[in-house]
Amino acid sequence: MPPVKKKPNGRREARKTALREKIYETARELFSTHGFEATTVVQIAEAADIAPATFFNHFTNKSAVLHEMTGEVAEHIQTLVDRQLKRPVPAQERIRGFAEATAKDIAAAEGLARDVLLELMRSPSRPAQTAPYLSRVYEPFARIMSQGQAAGEVRTDFDAAFLSEMVLGALNVPFRHWMEDAAFPLRHGMLRAADFACEAIEPRAQ
């Protein structure tokens, strides 16, 4: 008997994955240009040169695309903190660097960042749990506090985890203001909050 030929599942899956990525990137571009609310599935399908039905083979609706983008944002925020961890500078400069980089990246993405972050904020969390968009940065921030304590740059009358919560809480205030009002000066607010947090964690006189 001649050998049974295997179905080209590998190639079929590769084409399926490539098409999904094309739809995803097309949607991202349209969301960035026109905004999430103003973009329709029909527009995404036309720009991706597919039928609307093909879109629905890959995503339930356009909100599903937006929700998937929240994972990228959470990863990017964690990357920004990890980048600060590698800097050979005092803890206070790391905090300011994180605030500056976050504000800069959000400003560069403009409307899309706002839509994605709003979706990320809607992610479910239980009472007393960390907000979903901050959960991945508490531990790296605690390491920044711990290293700062070891270097004599950060107060030691509170533990590193508590200080991490307080610093991120301060940075979250201007962020929430911006989420409620797009005209809020995010960079100015973030840097002011960073200065306040940096002063609050200064070592105390013995």
N, C-alpha and C positions, 0 to 999 in steps of 0.2 A: 504493500500500500504506500502511495506517496505520502510524504509528511503533510500533516494538516497545517495550513498556513495560519499564522497568528494574525488576529485583527490588529491594525495599526493604532491600538489604543493610545500609545505614547504620542504619536503625531497628532491624533485627534485631541487629546488633552492639552497638548502644547498650543494648538490653534485656539482652543477654547480659552485657555489662560491668556493668550496674547490678545484675543478679542475683548476679554473682560478688562484687561489693563488699558486697552485703547478707549473703551467706554469710560472707565474711571478717570483717565487723564483728560478726556474731552470734557467730561462733566466738571472737573476741577477748573479747567480753563474758562468755561462758561460761567461758573459760579464766581470766579475772580473778576470777570469782565462785567457781568450783568447783575450779579448778586444771586443768592440762592432762591429767594422767593420769585424773582422775575424769570428764572430759567425753568423751562418746561422739559418734560421727557421727550416730547416731539423735537424740540430744538437740539437736545443732546443726540438723539438718534440721527437727525439730519447732518449734524456736524461730524458725527462718527461714521456717516455713510452706511447706516444700518436701518432696518425696519424697527419701529417702536416695539414690536413683539420680541425682537432680539434683545432689546434692552431688558425687558422683563424676564428673559431667560437667565439673566445674570444678577439682576437686582430687583427687589420687590417694588421699590419706588425710588424717587430721587433722594428721599430722606435716608435710605439705606446707604447710599453713596456717601452722604455727609457724615453719617455715623461712623463709617469705616475710616474717614479722614481723622476722626478724633483719636484713633489709636496712634496715628503718625504724630499728632500734636503732643500727646502724652510722652511719647518716646523722645521727641525733640526737646521738650522741657527738661527731661531727665538728662539728655545729652548736654544741655547748657550748664546744668549743675555739675555734671562730671567734668566738664571742661574747666570749671572754676576750681575743682578739687586738685587739678594737676598744676595749677598756677602756684609758683613759689612766692606767694605774697601773703600778708596778714589776712585773717578771717574777714576783717571789715572790707578789704579791697575785693575779696571774693564775692561778698554780698552785693557790693556796688556793681561789680562786673556782671553778676547775674541779672540785676535789675535793669541795667543798661542794655544788655543783649536781648532780654525778653521784650522790652519796650520797642527796641529797634526791629526785631523780627515781626512783632505784631503790626507795627506801622507799615512794614514792607508788604505784608499780606492784605492789609486794609480790610475790606468788606468780608472776604473769605474767612479771615482769621476770626472775625466777630461771629459769623455764622457757625463756624466749627466749634469755637469755644462755648457758644451758647448751647450747642448740642452736647458738648462734653459736660457742661454743668448740669444738664438734664439727666445725666447718667445716674442710675439709682444708687443710693448709699443708705445705709442703715443709720438710725439715730446714734450719735456719739462717734460715728466713724468719720474718717478724714474725707473731705470733699474729693471726688474722683480725680479732678484735675491737679490735686496736690499730693495725692497718696504716694506717687512714685518719687517724690523729691524730699520727703521728710527724712528718710534714712541718710541720703547723701548730705543733706544739710546738717544733720546731727553729727556726721563725721567732720564737717567743716568746723562746727562748734567744738567738738572734742579735740581736734588738732589745735585749734586756737587756744583752748584751755591749757593744753600741754606746752604750748609755746609762750604762755603768759600773756596772750593777747585778749583773752576772753574771761569774763568773770567765772568763778568756780563755786559761788554760793548756790547756783542752780545747776542741775544736771544738763548735759548736752541735748538730750531729747526735748526737755522742756524749752530750752532756749531756741531750739530749731522750730518748735511750734509757734513761739512768740514772734520770731523773725518772719516766718512765712505768713503769719497772721497779719503782721503790719504790711507786708508787701501785697497781700491779697486785697486790702482795703481800696487802694487806688484802682486796682484791676476791676473790682466790682463796680466802682463808680463809672469806669469806662464802659463796662458792659451795659449799664443802665443809661448812659448818655455818651454817644459816640463823639461828641464835641469835647468831652473831658480831656485835658492835656495829660495823656497817660505817661509819657516819659518824665515830665516834670513831677507828677505825682509819685511815680515809682522811685525816682531818685530822692525825693523828700522822705518817703517812707524808709528807704534804705539808710539814709543819714540818721533818721530817728532810731532805727533798729541797731545801727552800728554804735551809736552813743549808749544805747540801753545795755549792750553786752560788754561795754568797757570794764576792765578789771576794777574792783572796788578797793579803796585804800584799806589796808589792814589796821 
